[in-house]
Amino acid sequence: MPIKSNQSSTRAVHAGSQRHNNFHTIPTPITQAATYTFTDTAELTEFMHQKVWGGHDEGFREEYGRYGNPSMDAVEGRLAALEGGESALLYASGMAAITNFLLASLPTGAHIILTDDCYRRTRQFCMTYLKRLGITTTVVSLGDYDGLEAAIDAERTRVIISESPTNPYLRIVDFARLAAIGKRHKVRTLIDSTFGTPINQQPLAFGIDYVVHSATKYLAGHHDLLAGVIVGRRSAIAALRQAQGVLGAVVAPQTAFLLERSLKTLALRIAKHNENGLRIATFLEKHPAIERVWYPGLASHPDHDLAIQQMQGFGGVVSFTVKGNHTTTSHFIDRLEIPYIAPSLGGTESLVEQPAIMSYYDREPEERLALGIPDNLVRLATGIEDAEDLIADIEQALEGEGAA
C-alpha cells in the first residue's frame, strides 16, 4: 500500500516507490533495458489494446525504453506527489522539458507570452527557434499583470510562461493572479519552479496548469546528473508522454535511479539551503562593500510580502552587487575559497558566478546593462556547508586588497 502523507519529507522518501518489489530492495532497482518482451501474441494484443484504447499513461508496462522505464516511473510518481499534481513526466534535461512541452503543445501561428527575467535559454528558444515555426513571443515585465493580460491575443495565445523565483533577481510571481488571468482567457499557465522547489512552493495549488523543473538543480542536488520534469493534470501529461515517444528526450535508467536517491533527502537539503541563503543575504545587506542584495527573504526585496504569502522558504540563491567595477567583482570572486566558480545551483557545494562573464560574455557591456546584468553583479548559490564558514569566507574575500 502507498504511504499516505501530506508531509513533504515523508513524500520525498516514499511516494512513487514500490514497497514490495520483486527484488525486495528499498531503492527502486535500475532496469537497464531498452526492449521488453511478451510471453505470446495474446499478451501483446491485450497490452496494445490497453495502451491504444484504454488511456494507458502510468504504471509501468511498455514494449520499448523510449516510452517508459520502471526506474523513471517511480521518480515520476514521487515528483507528482511532491508538487501536489496528478502526473509527472521526466525528461533528459530541464530545457528538454520546456522545449518538448512547447513543441508538443503549440500549432503553427500560435502566440506565447513570457515574463522578463526568465531563464535566458528559454527566451532564446521561444524567440529564435519557435519563430522559425511561425510561433511568436511577447515578453512582458514581471509584475505587470495588466500589461500581461493586454498582451493576450484571444485567437492565438496558447500559453503564459513565467519563472518564480526568477534568475538572477529572484523576483516572485503572484501564482493566484497569473492563474486567474489564464483561466479567464482560456490560456494555459506554466511556472518554472526550479529555484522554488516543491518544498518551498507549490504553484499548482494556486491554479497554475503546469510546473517545470530543471531537476539537475535542487531536485538532484549533487551536481552529477541532467534531468527535467513537468507536472500537471493527468490528461495533459498523458498527451506530452505520447509526444515524448516521438521527440525522444528520455531519461536514462541510471539517471532516474540517482534522482530517486537524491529526492529522499530533498526536504533536509532545502532546509539547509534556506538557512544558508537567509543568513548570508542578511550578512551581505549589512556589509559596507556591498551595494545591493536580492533575496526574497529580506524585507528589502520588492516581492518580499508576496514571497511570505506563498513560499515556505526562500532557497539558497543570493544575488548581489559589489561596490566597484568588473575587475573589483572578479577579484572578490577569485578570493573566495569555499564556493566553486561554476554555473548552476542547488547542489551540496556552493557555487559562485559573475553573470557578466559566465552567462553573458557574448554581449557587449551596454547590451548586458539593457538586460539588467551589470558588471558587478554576483550570483551565489549556497550549498549545505556551515553558514558560519561561508560567511567568514565571504567576509575575508570582501576585505581583501582592492575589494572595496
C-alpha positions, 0 to 999 in steps of 0.5 A: 500500500502507498504511504499516505502523507501530506508531509513533504519529507515523508513524500520525498522518501516514499511516494512513487516507490514500490514497497514490495518489489520483486527484488525486495530492495528499498531503492527502486532497482535500475532496469537497464533495458531498452526492449521488453518482451511478451510471453505470446501474441495474446499478451501483446494484443491485450497490452496494445489494446490497453495502451491504444484504447484504454488511456494507458499513461502510468504504471509501468508496462511498455514494449520499448525504453523510449516510452517508459522505464520502471526506474523513471516511473517511480521518480515520476510518481514521487515528483507528482506527489511532491508538487501536489499534481496528478502526473509527472513526466521526466525528461533528459534535461530541464530545457528538454522539458520546456522545449518538448512541452512547447513543441508538443503543445503549440500549432503553427501561428500560435502566440506565447507570452513570457515574463522578463527575467526568465531563464535566458535559454528559454527566451532564446528558444521561444524567440529564435527557434519557435519563430522559425515555426511561425510561433511568436513571443511577447515578453512582458515585465514581471509584475505587470499583470495588466500589461500581461493580460493586454498582451493576450491575443484571444485567437492565438495565445496558447500559453503564459510562461513565467519563472518564480523565483526568477534568475538572477533577481529572484523576483516572485510571481503572484501564482493566484493572479497569473492563474486567474488571468489564464483561466479567464482567457482560456490560456494555459499557465506554466511556472518554472519552479526550479529555484522554488522547489516543491518544498518551498512552493507549490504553484499548482495549488494556486491554479497554475496548469503546469510546473517545470523543473530543471531537476539537475538543480535542487531536485538532484542536488549533487551536481552529477546528473541532467534531468527535467520534469513537468507536472500537471493534470493527468490528461495533459501529461498523458498527451506530452508522454505520447509526444515524448515517444516521438521527440525522444528526450528520455531519461536514462535508467541510471539517471532516474535511479540517482534522482530517486536517491537524491529526492529522499533527502530533498526536504533536509537539503532545502532546509539547509539551503534556506538557512544558508541563503537567509543568513548570508543575504542578511550578512551581505545587506549589512556589509559596507562593500556591498551595494545591493542584495536580492533575496526574497527573504529580506524585507528589502526585496520588492516581492518580499510580502508576496514571497511570505504569502506563498513560499515556505522558504526562500532557497539558497540563491543570493544575488548581489552587487559589489561596490566597484567595477568588473575587475573589483567583482572578479577579484572578490570572486577569485578570493573566495575559497569555499564556493566553486566558480561554476554555473548552476545551483542547488547542489551540496557545494556552493557555487559562485558566478559573475553573470557578466562573464559566465552567462553573458560574455557574448554581449557587449557591456551596454547590451548586458546593462539593457538586460539588467546584468551589470558588471558587478553583479554576483550570483551565489548559490549556497550549498549545505556547508556551515553558514558560519564558514561561508560567511567568514569566507565571504567576509575575508574575500570582501576585505581583501586588497582592492575589494572595496 
